[in-house]
Amino acid sequence: LCSSTNDGESCNQCDSCRYFNNGVHPDFTFVAREGKDKNIKVERVRHAITADVAMKPQMARHKVYLIMADNLNEPGQNALLKSLEEPPPYAVFILIATGLERLLPTVRSRVVPLMLARLSENDIVNVIRRTPGGDKLNIEELRFYARYAAGVPGAALNLLAEEWFDPLRQETADFYFSLSRSNPAA
């Protein structure tokens, strides 16, 4: 989306970069589940992508749609098909999925898969540290989330964002360590 790219890197100076960095770029759409929803609602796909893709970019040469495809159920993926089949030349779709098997065969036939290597534990620790609040975690917590993520930094970041995970983790650890101190009958 950068209007002044240098060898594929964004300049972080132009209006387009500033809008993107502030989360208000008119030609960038991030589609993920909202709130406590288990999936991306089909209405969201229709509104954010299908209805929007026909409009030309306002600022950049392209319109970019970043879609968390793991959260698309079958109706959501089917709603996306028409846009993937016949996209306008300025539209760029990036679907993020943990595996191709998560996508319908009709969607898989319309995308080019890029398999990314898993990151090392240290790399994931560095990713977590750079996120808001990541610098408040001690090294044991950082390493736990990095190991749990199994090379996928998004998994660690998702767990950190979930309010239920840390208390459940602590409760489970407390229970496990209390077993050695408790009565065997209990």
N, C-alpha and C positions, 0 to 999 in steps of 0.2 A: 504493500500500500504506500510505501515511501515514494515521494516524488523526486528524491535526489539520491537514489541508491548508489553505493560505491562498492563494486565487486560483490553485489548481492547482499550487502549489509545495509541496514537502515541508518540514516544520518542522525536520527533523534533530534533534528533541528527544524525540519520543515513543518508546515501546518499539519500535514497528514500524520506525521510521526507524533506531534504533540496531541492531536485529537486521539490517536490510537493509544498512546501512553496514559491518557486520562480516561480511557474507556468510553469515549463518545464519538468514535469515528463513524460517520454515516454509511460507509461502505463495508463495514465489518459487522458480522452478526455471529454471536456465540449462542449456540442452541444446546442447552443442558436441561436436566430436570430441575424443577423449581420447588423450593421448600421441602416438604416431606413427601412429595410425589415419588412414586416408585419408578415411573417412566416419564418420558417426554410426551406430553399430551399431543394427540394428532392435530388438535386445533392450533397448537403452538407451531407445529411443522407447517401447517397450511398458511398461517398468518406470517411467520417469520421468514419462511423460505418461498413457498409456492406463490404467494401473492406478491412477494417483494422482488423475486428474481427478474421479473419482466421490466422493472424500472432500471434505467441506466444508472451507472455510478454517478454520485454527486461530486466527488472530490478526486478520487483516484482513477486509474485506468481500469481497475478490476473491482469486483465486489467479492469479498471473501466470506464464506460461510464455514465456521468451525463447529462441527456437530459431534457431540459425544454419543457415538452410535451405539455403545453398549446400553444406553438408556432408551433406545428406540425400540418399541414393541413392534409387532407385525403390522398393525394399521399405520403406525408412524413411518415405518420403512416403505410401505406401499404408497403413502402420501408423498414421499420424497422421490419416488421412481420417475415421474414425468419430468421433474427438474433435472434429474441425473441423465435421462435419456436424451433430451434435446436442450442442453443448456445454451444460453446466449454466449457469444464469444468472450464476454468480459467476466463471466461467473466462474469462480473457483470454489470447489467444494472440498473440504478436508474433513474426512470422517475418522474419528479416533475410536478404535475398538481393541479390546485385549486379544482378540483372535478373529480370523475370518469366519469361523463357524458361527459367530454371533450375528452375522448378517445373512439375510435371505439370499438364496442363489440368484434371484433377479437383480438384487443390489450388487452382489459380488461381481456379476458379469458386466457391470457398468463402471467399475472403479479400477484403479491401478493400485495394487497393494504395495506398500512400502514397509518392510519389516525392520523395526528398529532394534538394535542390540540393547540388552538389559544393562543398566548402570551398575557399577560396583557399589558396595556399601558406603565407602567413603564419598563417592560422588553424590549419593542420595543424601547423606548427612549434610553435604555442602548445599544441596538444593533446599533442604529444610531450613538451614540456617539463614538463607537469603529471603525466606518468606516472612511476612509479618508475624511476629510472635515466636518465630523459630529460634531466635537468639536467647529466649528465656528458658529453653530446655537444657537440662544438663546432658553430659555426654552419654550417660547410660540410656536416657530417654531417646536421644537422637539415634543411637545405635539400635535400640529396640525397633523403632519405627522403620529404620533403614533395612533391618533384617526381615521384618514382617512384610515389607513391600516387595521382596524378592526381585529386585532390579527394576521395578516400575515406580518411578518417583511419584506419579499421580496417586498410586495406592496409598503411599505414606501421607501425602497431603490431604487426601480424602479422609483418612482416619483421624488426622489431627483436627480436621474441621468438624468432625462428628462429636456432638456433646455426650453421647451415650458411651463412647468407646473407652475413654480413660477411666471413668468410674467402674465400668465392668471389668476392665483389666486389673484394677486395683483390688476389687472384690474377689476376683478369681485368684490372684496371687495371695491375698490374705487367707483365703480358704485353704489353698494348697499348703501354705506354710504352717497353718494351724493344725493340720492333720497329725504331724509328728508330736504335738503337745496334747492332743485330745485323747480321750478314752477310746480304745479300739472298738468298743461296742457302739459308741456314738458315731 
